[in-house]
Amino acid sequence: MSDTALIYVRHQDKEQNYLQAGHTLMSWLASTDHKRIGILYALAITFFFFIGGLAIGLVRIELMSPNGDFLTDDAYNRLFTLHGIVMVWFFLVPSIPATLGNFLLPMMIGAKDVAFPRLNLLSWYIFIVGACFAIASIVAGGVDTGWTFYTPFSTMFSNGDVIAAAAGVFIAGFSSIATGVNFITTVHMLRAPGMTWFRLPLFVWAIYATSIVMVLATPVLAMSLLLIIVERWLGMPIFNPANGGDPILFQHLFWFYSHPAVYIMVLPAMGVVSEVFACFARRRVFGYAMMVYAMMAIAVIGFFVWGHHMFVAGQSQYANFVFSFLSFIVAVPSAIKVFNWTATLFRGQITFEAPMLYALGFLGLFTVGGLTGLFLASVPIDVHVTDTYFVVAHFHYIMVGGSVSAFFAGLHFWWPKITGRLYSEAWARFAAIVMFLGFNTTFMPQFIMGYGGMPRRYHVYPPEFQIWHVMSSVGAVVLFIAYTLPLIYLGWSLIYGRKAGSNPFAATGLEWQTASPPPKHNFTELPRVTAPPYHYHPERQAPEPHDRQPETAQGEVG
Amino acid sequence: MSGAFPATASAYAGEWDRFFLVLVAVSGIVVAAIAIVIVGFSIRYRRGSKAKRGLLPDAITNELELTWTSVTAIVFIFLFWWAAIAHLKNVIPPHGALEIHVLAKQWMWKAQQPNGVREIDELHAPVGRPVELIMTSQDVIHSLFLPALRLKQDVLPGRYTYLWFTADKPGVYHLFCSELCGTEHSRMTGRLVLMTPADYARWNAAQPGVEDLAAEGEKLFRSLGCSGCHAPASSVHAPDLNGVYGRQVQLADGRTVTADEAYLRDSILLPRKDVVAGFQPIMPSFRGVVGDGDMVKLMAYLKSLANKGERQ
């Protein structure tokens, strides 16, 4: 090949972005490009987000009245179960890691792809197969066990399609494990020259910590679901006390996964907002090292607090004290992170684009969710409010107010990178504010009625709680509007949006130093990392108004 | 209390309401402080504002982080300590509590008073004296939730769980099942009726079907053939049950256990599980023969033997 030909090939490479690399359906369904796989995940979870939302919409309509006159008891139980299973395993768990994580993690560390690109595609297919089982169980009549599958109800008494649903979650779990292994290997093996561990952006640290939790915890979920299937299908005595089994054993196994799973959902959110705060305050993240240690501490201690879900389940009172203590301790690193994000704003040059508004919303809602976690860590308060709407409100503040707000922050922040287009800033800010208000209107009343004694998962309820339920349902309508808006204006931007340019927010990360949308192999040359992350201003000099460009980007890219 | 608080029917409930309010106050202060700082920074350090930027204060980073980490940890550990110490005294039920048996099943609550009076979806109890609920389930896991007492306990199949309280305010309060138990979970509700001791005694006497649980249990003890081996005069080598309830029992495998309801129940249904030291495992299982209702009666009889043992 002549020199001219080589140059021509290089030139073409540069021009062709990953979206232009193929236009057939197969070019997507058989792609091993981490960016395309990220988008496949995004399409799947968006679908599930609206399925899960539809289910809870019907539930909230029903709860406008205390008499249960819109749905039957069984339909009601099936709908909230559907909502829980779909939102936890088919939306929240894969949300940030499998979409933004997949798209960004290799780019942020200066790699061409993840370590195992074909395994990455396989995880998506495993996820879809799991999802098909879950959908089959819905079509076949649904499941009425709640997302928690408590035994012996789920194994011996439920008349829902438990096996298909459990099998769906079981299968989807392998997708989590494969993704986790892939990300861990990628971070260890594929960092560009100069990208030392303590130069990793916090988003990478967050996905790394999440991946460790996924790999260690998900097998336990798989075991417990398999045991459910074995008992329900084959009649093997495991959890049913009538055959000498132990129903509490299931709860231990289930929460040994499901508490760390909360951190699978919230650690990536912490990573996203760390990037956003730094960029829109034009500041280095305050206490970078502490942020890393805090995330790792959360990932580790998160494995030792599962018993706080079982204070009234019949476990030893003394075990309750131990789990209570550890639950207070695990809150410390989360609190530190809130303080550090706040301190990051100090002497910044703050602007309030949509990603920043979503991130600020995250900060407020996550703080409320975290503090109410302390209520639940205190045994006597938990005894009263567990299995009431107080708990429902608490974990929605963490997982929806926290994680979903952060997901939208990240989606808006990296949308120009992913699609190469700019969305309508005004609409995006409007949606962020509506989402914050709608969320609080929906869930704040649930704290109040929860302490008032309103049990969760109740189809009919005492009329004194109606006022709070009506407020909550009104909030849900607002929230529905807020979640639909991005679908419209982001969709609109795909066709009519202005070209974004490679770095519209003047951010420092490697992913911003390449074209938008990125070329097929992310970078045309191997990036050289020369600086720590978030180098928005000189070491000891706060940013000045004219410093629109960062002091230095994290590295040089071809 | 404001309308958001449920009715309060015990000193315990009031005590934990106060702790709850302390937590609300602490959280409110924290949220307000963070909100003020964030809004303050957002305004003061908005892009292009005149506020001083310049050289960043050096060296305070570590001190600041150390301070807020340790302050947070100390506050959290203090809250834990406060709740734990105050709760510790509630862990062990007082002696001489009025024992009411509660049986949960899809989808109703059955209760049985010490004198044998039965009720469904209602729980009558006197104020001013400790009441202990001894609970079990016939099918799935349920959970007895008494919001007016701020109490809740899961009710498990194949096991006993306990709840105790000393109420102080007569009235009619909610009684909920709070663990998802199937189709009619939200209809598995009832009334907690707290009465003055005099009213309670009158109500009890006026109910039909008053029976002495212990006497009923003694009848069962004979009709099921237990007395054939366990009576003191029997020729079969079986443990004497006089005074057994509440005693320490030495087992054949070296363990020592307290003969509580759970142990006695297991000994009847799963006799090979805990064999008493010095005895052969010859007792047949009564699983499927002794139902939950009969078990309550047998328990009452065995406990009455315990009282005899003390008196002698």
Contacts between the chains, C-beta under 8 A, distances in Angstrom:
chain1	res1	chain2	res2	distance
A	68	B	186	7.3
A	73	B	183	4.8
A	73	B	184	5.8
A	73	B	185	7.9
A	73	B	186	7.1
A	73	B	187	7.5
A	74	B	183	5.4
A	76	B	186	8.0
A	77	B	180	7.4
A	77	B	182	7.7
A	77	B	183	6.7
A	77	B	185	7.2
A	144	B	182	7.1
A	144	B	183	7.2
A	145	B	180	7.2
A	146	B	180	4.9
A	148	B	180	7.9
A	150	B	140	7.9
A	150	B	141	6.0
A	150	B	179	7.2
A	150	B	180	6.9
A	151	B	141	7.9
A	152	B	139	7.7
A	152	B	140	5.8
A	152	B	141	7.4
A	152	B	157	6.5
A	153	B	140	4.1
A	153	B	141	6.7
A	153	B	180	7.1
A	153	B	181	6.3
A	153	B	182	6.4
A	156	B	139	8.0
A	156	B	140	7.6
A	157	B	106	7.2
A	157	B	139	6.1
A	157	B	140	5.2
A	157	B	182	6.2
A	158	B	182	7.1
A	241	B	156	7.4
A	241	B	157	4.8
A	241	B	158	2.8
A	241	B	159	6.9
A	242	B	157	7.0
A	242	B	158	6.9
A	244	B	270	7.5
A	247	B	141	5.9
A	247	B	156	6.3
A	247	B	157	6.8
A	247	B	158	7.8
A	248	B	156	7.2
A	281	B	45	7.3
A	282	B	47	7.8
A	286	B	61	7.4
A	287	B	61	6.3
A	287	B	65	5.3
A	290	B	65	5.4
A	290	B	69	7.9
A	312	B	143	6.5
A	312	B	152	5.0
A	312	B	153	5.4
A	312	B	154	5.3
A	313	B	154	4.9
A	314	B	153	7.7
A	314	B	154	5.4
A	314	B	156	5.5
A	314	B	159	6.7
A	314	B	161	5.1
A	317	B	91	4.7
A	321	B	84	5.5
A	324	B	80	6.2
A	324	B	83	7.2
A	324	B	84	6.6
A	325	B	77	8.0
A	325	B	80	5.4
A	325	B	84	7.5
A	328	B	76	4.4
A	328	B	77	6.5
A	328	B	79	6.7
A	328	B	80	4.4
A	329	B	73	7.7
A	329	B	76	7.1
A	329	B	77	7.9
A	331	B	76	6.0
A	332	B	69	6.9
A	332	B	72	5.5
A	332	B	73	5.1
A	332	B	76	6.1
A	335	B	68	7.9
A	335	B	72	4.7
A	335	B	76	8.0
A	336	B	65	7.3
A	336	B	68	6.9
A	336	B	69	5.6
A	336	B	72	6.9
A	338	B	34	6.6
A	339	B	68	5.1
A	339	B	72	8.0
A	340	B	65	7.8
A	342	B	34	6.1
A	342	B	37	5.5
A	342	B	38	5.8
A	342	B	41	7.3
A	343	B	64	7.3
A	345	B	38	6.7
A	345	B	41	4.0
A	345	B	42	6.8
A	345	B	45	6.3
A	346	B	41	6.1
A	346	B	45	7.0
A	347	B	45	5.9
A	347	B	51	7.6
A	347	B	52	7.6
A	347	B	53	5.0
A	347	B	56	6.6
A	348	B	41	7.4
A	348	B	45	4.9
A	349	B	45	6.9
A	349	B	46	7.9
A	349	B	47	4.5
A	349	B	48	7.2
A	349	B	53	7.7
A	350	B	41	7.1
A	350	B	42	5.8
A	350	B	45	5.2
A	350	B	46	5.3
A	350	B	47	6.1
A	351	B	46	7.4
A	351	B	47	4.8
A	352	B	42	7.5
A	352	B	46	7.9
A	360	B	38	6.9
A	360	B	42	7.8
A	363	B	34	7.8
A	363	B	38	6.9
A	364	B	31	7.9
A	364	B	35	7.0
A	364	B	38	8.0
A	367	B	30	7.3
A	367	B	31	6.0
A	367	B	34	5.9
A	368	B	27	7.7
A	368	B	31	6.4
A	371	B	26	8.0
A	371	B	27	4.1
A	371	B	30	6.2
A	371	B	31	6.9
A	372	B	27	7.3
A	374	B	23	6.5
A	374	B	27	7.4
A	374	B	76	7.0
A	374	B	79	6.5
A	375	B	20	7.1
A	375	B	23	5.3
A	375	B	27	8.0
A	377	B	80	7.3
A	378	B	19	7.2
A	378	B	23	7.3
A	378	B	79	6.9
A	378	B	80	7.3
A	378	B	83	4.0
A	379	B	83	6.4
A	379	B	84	7.3
A	379	B	87	5.4
A	380	B	16	4.9
A	380	B	19	7.1
A	380	B	83	6.2
A	380	B	86	7.4
A	380	B	87	4.9
A	380	B	90	7.3
A	380	B	150	7.3
A	381	B	16	6.5
A	381	B	19	6.9
A	381	B	20	5.8
A	381	B	23	7.1
A	381	B	83	7.4
A	383	B	150	7.0
A	383	B	151	6.4
A	383	B	152	5.3
A	383	B	153	7.9
A	384	B	16	6.8
A	384	B	147	7.2
A	384	B	150	4.1
A	384	B	151	7.2
A	384	B	152	6.6
A	386	B	152	6.7
A	386	B	178	7.8
A	387	B	143	6.3
A	387	B	145	7.1
A	387	B	152	7.0
A	387	B	178	4.0
A	387	B	179	6.3
A	388	B	145	7.9
A	388	B	178	7.0
A	448	B	4	4.8
A	449	B	4	8.0
A	451	B	4	6.7
A	451	B	5	7.0
A	451	B	6	7.6
A	451	B	20	7.0
A	452	B	4	5.7
A	452	B	5	6.8
A	452	B	6	5.1
A	452	B	147	7.5
A	453	B	6	4.3
A	453	B	145	7.4
A	453	B	147	3.0
A	453	B	148	7.9
A	453	B	174	6.2
A	453	B	176	7.4
A	455	B	145	6.2
A	455	B	176	4.9
A	455	B	177	7.6
A	455	B	178	4.4
A	455	B	186	7.6
A	456	B	178	7.6
A	457	B	180	4.8
A	457	B	185	6.4
A	457	B	186	7.3
A	458	B	185	7.3
A	458	B	186	3.9
A	459	B	185	7.6
A	459	B	186	4.2
A	459	B	187	7.9
A	460	B	186	5.0
A	460	B	187	6.3
A	461	B	186	6.7
A	462	B	174	6.6
A	540	B	55	5.9
A	540	B	56	5.0
A	540	B	58	6.1
A	541	B	53	8.0
A	541	B	54	7.2
A	541	B	55	6.2
A	541	B	56	6.8
A	542	B	53	3.6
A	542	B	54	6.1
A	542	B	55	7.6
A	542	B	56	5.4
A	543	B	53	6.5
A	544	B	53	6.1
A	545	B	47	6.4
A	545	B	48	4.5
